[in-house]
Amino acid sequence: MIPMRTSSIFKSRWMALVWAAGILWAAYDFVGPEPQDEGNNSITTDAAGSAVSTDDQNRIAAAFGN
């Protein structure tokens, strides 16, 4: 998985920095950039894709004690 022996990565300060930069790059690539803000126009949906009413939200909040 790593193109070089792991024991030789930290023998050089520069190789350690390059390795760390690669780890950060991979983490950023995995997570991706921040999603675009949808504003207040978004509609809350359930798992089936149906719109959730305010009454449904209040019942769920009451069930969790909020």
DSSP file (Angstrom, degrees, kcal/mol; ACC not computed):
  #  RESIDUE AA STRUCTURE BP1 BP2  ACC     N-H-->O    O-->H-N    N-H-->O    O-->H-N    TCO  KAPPA ALPHA  PHI   PSI    X-CA   Y-CA   Z-CA
    1    1 A M              0   0    0      0, 0.0     0, 0.0     0, 0.0     0, 0.0   0.000 360.0 360.0 360.0 -45.1    0.0    0.0    0.0
    2    2 A I        -     0   0    0      2,-0.1     4,-0.1     1,-0.1     0, 0.0  -0.815 360.0-136.5 -91.8 131.4    2.8    2.4    0.8
    3    3 A P  S    S+     0   0    0      0, 0.0     2,-0.3     0, 0.0    -1,-0.1   0.490  83.6  37.6 -71.8   0.5    5.3    2.6   -2.1
    4    4 A M  S    S-     0   0    0      0, 0.0     2,-0.1     0, 0.0    -2,-0.1  -0.917 102.0 -76.5-141.0 168.1    8.3    2.5    0.2
    5    5 A R    >   -     0   0    0     -2,-0.3     3,-1.1     1,-0.1     4,-0.5  -0.446  36.2-136.6 -66.3 137.1    9.3    0.8    3.4
    6    6 A T  G >> S+     0   0    0      1,-0.3     3,-0.7     2,-0.2     4,-0.6   0.768 101.2  63.6 -69.1 -23.7    7.7    2.4    6.4
    7    7 A S  G 34 S+     0   0    0      1,-0.2    -1,-0.3     2,-0.1     3,-0.1   0.743 102.6  50.0 -71.9 -20.5   10.9    2.3    8.4
    8    8 A S  G X4 S+     0   0    0     -3,-1.1     3,-0.7     1,-0.1     4,-0.4   0.546  90.8  79.9 -93.7  -6.9   12.6    4.6    5.9
    9    9 A I  G X4 S+     0   0    0     -3,-0.7     3,-0.7    -4,-0.5    10,-0.2   0.930  97.6  39.7 -65.5 -44.6    9.8    7.3    5.9
   10   10 A F  G 3< S+     0   0    0     -4,-0.6    -1,-0.2     1,-0.2    -2,-0.1   0.290  91.2  86.1 -95.0  11.6   10.8    9.0    9.2
   11   11 A K  G <  S+     0   0    0     -3,-0.7     2,-0.4     1,-0.1    -1,-0.2   0.783  93.4  48.1 -75.8 -26.7   14.6    8.8    8.6
   12   12 A S  S <> S-     0   0    0     -3,-0.7     4,-1.9    -4,-0.4     5,-0.1  -0.941  74.4-145.2-116.1 135.6   14.3   12.1    6.7
   13   13 A R  H  > S+     0   0    0     -2,-0.4     4,-1.8     1,-0.2    -1,-0.1   0.886 102.9  51.0 -63.3 -38.9   12.5   15.1    7.9
   14   14 A W  H  > S+     0   0    0      2,-0.2     4,-2.4     1,-0.2    -1,-0.2   0.887 108.2  50.4 -69.4 -38.9   11.4   16.0    4.4
   15   15 A M  H  > S+     0   0    0      1,-0.2     4,-2.5     2,-0.2    -1,-0.2   0.867 108.9  53.3 -66.2 -34.4   10.1   12.5    3.6
   16   16 A A  H  X S+     0   0    0     -4,-1.9     4,-2.4     2,-0.2    -2,-0.2   0.898 109.8  48.1 -66.1 -38.8    8.1   12.7    6.8
   17   17 A L  H  X S+     0   0    0     -4,-1.8     4,-2.5     2,-0.2    -2,-0.2   0.897 112.0  48.7 -67.7 -40.2    6.6   16.0    5.7
   18   18 A V  H  X S+     0   0    0     -4,-2.4     4,-2.0     2,-0.2    -2,-0.2   0.914 112.1  49.4 -64.7 -42.0    5.8   14.6    2.2
   19   19 A W  H  X S+     0   0    0     -4,-2.5     4,-1.9     2,-0.2    -2,-0.2   0.924 111.9  48.1 -62.1 -45.0    4.2   11.6    3.8
   20   20 A A  H  X S+     0   0    0     -4,-2.4     4,-2.4     1,-0.2    -2,-0.2   0.891 109.8  52.7 -64.5 -39.4    2.1   13.7    6.2
   21   21 A A  H  X S+     0   0    0     -4,-2.5     4,-2.5     1,-0.2    -1,-0.2   0.890 108.1  51.7 -63.0 -38.1    1.0   15.9    3.3
   22   22 A G  H  X S+     0   0    0     -4,-2.0     4,-2.4     2,-0.2    -1,-0.2   0.882 108.7  50.3 -65.2 -38.2   -0.1   12.8    1.4
   23   23 A I  H  X S+     0   0    0     -4,-1.9     4,-2.2     2,-0.2    -2,-0.2   0.920 112.4  46.8 -65.1 -43.4   -2.2   11.7    4.4
   24   24 A L  H  X S+     0   0    0     -4,-2.4     4,-2.5     2,-0.2    -2,-0.2   0.902 112.0  50.7 -64.9 -40.5   -3.8   15.1    4.6
   25   25 A W  H  X S+     0   0    0     -4,-2.5     4,-2.6     1,-0.2    -2,-0.2   0.916 110.6  49.0 -63.1 -43.5   -4.5   15.1    0.9
   26   26 A A  H  X S+     0   0    0     -4,-2.4     4,-2.1     2,-0.2    -1,-0.2   0.894 111.3  49.9 -63.7 -39.7   -6.1   11.7    1.1
   27   27 A A  H  X S+     0   0    0     -4,-2.2     4,-2.4     2,-0.2     5,-0.3   0.914 112.5  46.7 -65.4 -42.5   -8.3   12.8    4.0
   28   28 A Y  H  X S+     0   0    0     -4,-2.5     4,-3.1     1,-0.2    -2,-0.2   0.903 112.4  50.4 -65.4 -40.4   -9.4   15.9    2.2
   29   29 A D  H  < S+     0   0    0     -4,-2.6    -1,-0.2    -5,-0.2    -2,-0.2   0.866 112.1  48.0 -65.7 -36.0  -10.1   13.9   -1.0
   30   30 A F  H  < S+     0   0    0     -4,-2.1    -2,-0.2    -5,-0.2    -1,-0.2   0.927 120.0  36.2 -69.8 -45.9  -12.1   11.3    1.1
   31   31 A V  H  < S-     0   0    0     -4,-2.4    -2,-0.2    -5,-0.1    -3,-0.2   0.901  99.7-156.8 -77.1 -42.0  -14.2   13.9    2.9
   32   32 A G     <  -     0   0    0     -4,-3.1    -2,-0.1    -5,-0.3    -1,-0.1  -0.118  29.9 -45.1  87.7 172.1  -14.5   16.4    0.0
   33   33 A P  S    S-     0   0    0      0, 0.0     0, 0.0     0, 0.0     0, 0.0  -0.185  74.9 -76.6 -72.0 169.0  -15.2   20.1    0.0
   34   34 A E        -     0   0    0      1,-0.1     3,-0.1     3,-0.0    -2,-0.0  -0.421  55.3-110.2 -65.7 136.0  -17.9   21.7    2.1
   35   35 A P        -     0   0    0      0, 0.0     2,-0.1     0, 0.0    -1,-0.1  -0.287  37.1 -96.1 -67.8 155.0  -21.4   21.2    0.7
   36   36 A Q        -     0   0    0      1,-0.1     2,-0.4     2,-0.0     0, 0.0  -0.455  41.7-108.5 -70.8 141.7  -23.2   24.2   -0.8
   37   37 A D        -     0   0    0      1,-0.1    -1,-0.1    -2,-0.1    -3,-0.0  -0.568  24.2-164.7 -73.9 126.6  -25.6   25.9    1.6
   38   38 A E    >   -     0   0    0     -2,-0.4     3,-0.8     1,-0.3    -1,-0.1   0.544  28.9-147.5 -87.6  -7.9  -29.2   25.3    0.6
   39   39 A G  G >   -     0   0    0      1,-0.2     3,-0.6     2,-0.1    -1,-0.3  -0.325  47.3 -46.5  74.1-159.7  -30.5   28.1    2.8
   40   40 A N  G 3  S+     0   0    0      1,-0.2    -1,-0.2    -2,-0.0    -2,-0.0   0.331 119.7  85.1 -91.6   6.9  -33.9   27.9    4.5
   41   41 A N  G <   +     0   0    0     -3,-0.8    -1,-0.2     2,-0.1    -2,-0.1   0.473  63.0 111.7 -87.5  -1.3  -35.7   26.7    1.3
   42   42 A S    <   -     0   0    0     -3,-0.6     2,-0.5     1,-0.0    -3,-0.0  -0.442  60.7-139.8 -75.9 147.7  -34.8   23.0    2.0
   43   43 A I        -     0   0    0     -2,-0.1     2,-0.3     8,-0.0    -2,-0.1  -0.916  15.2-125.2-109.2 129.8  -37.7   20.7    2.8
   44   44 A T        -     0   0    0     -2,-0.5     8,-2.7     8,-0.3     2,-0.3  -0.583  33.7-172.5 -74.1 130.9  -37.2   18.0    5.5
   45   45 A T  B     -A   51   0A   0     -2,-0.3     6,-0.2     6,-0.2     2,-0.1  -0.870  17.1-128.8-123.5 158.2  -37.9   14.5    4.2
   46   46 A D    >   -     0   0    0      4,-2.3     3,-1.4    -2,-0.3     6,-0.0  -0.249  46.3 -82.2 -91.2-173.3  -38.2   11.1    5.8
   47   47 A A  T 3  S+     0   0    0      1,-0.3    -1,-0.0     2,-0.1    -2,-0.0   0.791 130.6  52.9 -63.6 -28.3  -36.5    7.9    4.6
   48   48 A A  T 3  S-     0   0    0      2,-0.1    -1,-0.3     3,-0.0     3,-0.1   0.575 119.3-109.0 -83.8  -9.3  -39.2    7.3    2.0
   49   49 A G  S <  S+     0   0    0     -3,-1.4     2,-0.2     1,-0.3    -2,-0.1   0.461  72.6 138.3  95.7   2.2  -38.7   10.8    0.5
   50   50 A S        -     0   0    0      1,-0.1    -4,-2.3    -5,-0.0    -1,-0.3  -0.535  61.6-100.6 -80.2 148.2  -42.0   12.2    1.8
   51   51 A A  B     -A   45   0A   0     -6,-0.2     2,-0.5    -2,-0.2    -6,-0.2  -0.416  32.2-134.0 -67.6 141.4  -42.1   15.7    3.2
   52   52 A V        -     0   0    0     -8,-2.7    -8,-0.3    -2,-0.1     2,-0.1  -0.864  19.1-139.5-100.3 126.3  -42.2   15.9    7.0
   53   53 A S     >  -     0   0    0     -2,-0.5     4,-2.0     1,-0.1     5,-0.1  -0.326  21.9-112.5 -80.6 165.5  -44.7   18.3    8.5
   54   54 A T  H  > S+     0   0    0      1,-0.2     4,-2.2     2,-0.2     5,-0.1   0.850 119.0  56.9 -64.4 -34.8  -44.1   20.6   11.5
   55   55 A D  H  > S+     0   0    0      2,-0.2     4,-2.0     1,-0.2    -1,-0.2   0.901 106.1  49.5 -63.4 -41.3  -46.5   18.5   13.5
   56   56 A D  H  > S+     0   0    0      1,-0.2     4,-2.2     2,-0.2    -2,-0.2   0.908 110.1  51.1 -63.4 -41.6  -44.5   15.3   12.8
   57   57 A Q  H  X S+     0   0    0     -4,-2.0     4,-2.3     1,-0.2    -2,-0.2   0.892 109.0  50.8 -62.9 -39.7  -41.3   17.2   13.9
   58   58 A N  H  X S+     0   0    0     -4,-2.2     4,-2.3     2,-0.2    -1,-0.2   0.884 109.2  50.9 -66.3 -38.7  -43.0   18.3   17.1
   59   59 A R  H  X S+     0   0    0     -4,-2.0     4,-1.9     2,-0.2    -2,-0.2   0.898 111.3  47.9 -65.2 -40.0  -44.1   14.7   17.9
   60   60 A I  H  X S+     0   0    0     -4,-2.2     4,-1.6     2,-0.2    -2,-0.2   0.910 111.6  50.1 -66.5 -41.6  -40.5   13.4   17.4
   61   61 A A  H  <>S+     0   0    0     -4,-2.3     5,-3.0     1,-0.2     4,-0.5   0.898 110.8  49.7 -63.4 -39.9  -39.1   16.2   19.5
   62   62 A A  H ><5S+     0   0    0     -4,-2.3     3,-0.6     3,-0.2    -1,-0.2   0.867 107.4  54.5 -66.9 -35.2  -41.6   15.3   22.3
   63   63 A A  H 3<5S+     0   0    0     -4,-1.9    -1,-0.2     1,-0.2    -2,-0.2   0.844 111.5  44.4 -67.2 -32.7  -40.7   11.6   22.1
   64   64 A F  T 3<5S-     0   0    0     -4,-1.6    -1,-0.2    -5,-0.1    -2,-0.2   0.463 118.1-113.2 -90.3  -1.5  -37.0   12.4   22.6
   65   65 A G  T < 5       0   0    0     -3,-0.6    -3,-0.2    -4,-0.5    -2,-0.1   0.767 360.0 360.0  80.1  26.9  -37.8   14.9   25.4
   66   66 A N      <       0   0    0     -5,-3.0    -4,-0.2    -6,-0.2    -5,-0.1   0.441 360.0 360.0 -95.1 360.0  -36.7   18.1   23.7
